[in-house]
């Protein structure tokens, strides 16, 4: 166990840089904050690189002693963490290696830009037993702090892949996977389709929706009927309704 008192310490400066996508990519690591996220990360062997705590009492009782642990002063800990009222513990984790095994149920995300929406959809896909979340170009960084907090640990439960969606959809179609887009135009109410053994659901950008080139490749485009006066549903809410319906 090592103690760091200065916010200007080189380790502290390096951890702080993990709030940027550039340094996450460069170091192949990301930072998580809070007891729950650290607890979920520790369940996956080899994920946690370093533990950072503000007080020794925050060190997990069953922590693997091979994981370096640092006790930071309040100033140093505040310099590292992103939240306004940080909890007592944070961790540096290795970015996961992709494991694209035989995937039958997938959520494809096309250019969703809000980190909170992305995190909520990752969490929902995890809860619904989806095999993987696939992120297309223009989508928010899945390891953004807000995305991580919104997903509540689901990053450690479900594969998150980055792929050019058009080519990925072509591969899925060749395997006989049903492809569903989300769109009002030329779409069908989601209740009109039955659950599928293998499917991919594509959801799109908060304002523009799913790219038209992708919609041309789907078997059917679905929508959630609106019975009140709201203009539309939040993309994460719509994704939740559709995923649960399609998996049955």
Secondary structure, 3 states (H helix, E strand, C coil): CEEECCCCCHHHHHHHHHHCHHHHHHHCEEEEECHHHHHHHHCCCCCEEEEEECCHHHCCCCCCCCCEEEEECHHHHHHHCCCCCCCCEEEEEECCCCCCCCCCEEEEEECCCCHHHHHHHHHHHHHCCCCEEEECCCCCCCCCHHHHHHHCCHHHCCEEEECCHHHHHHHHHHCCCEEEEECCCCCEEHHHCCCCCCEEEEEEECCCECCHHHHCCCCEEEECCCCCCCCCCCHHHHHHHHHHHHHC
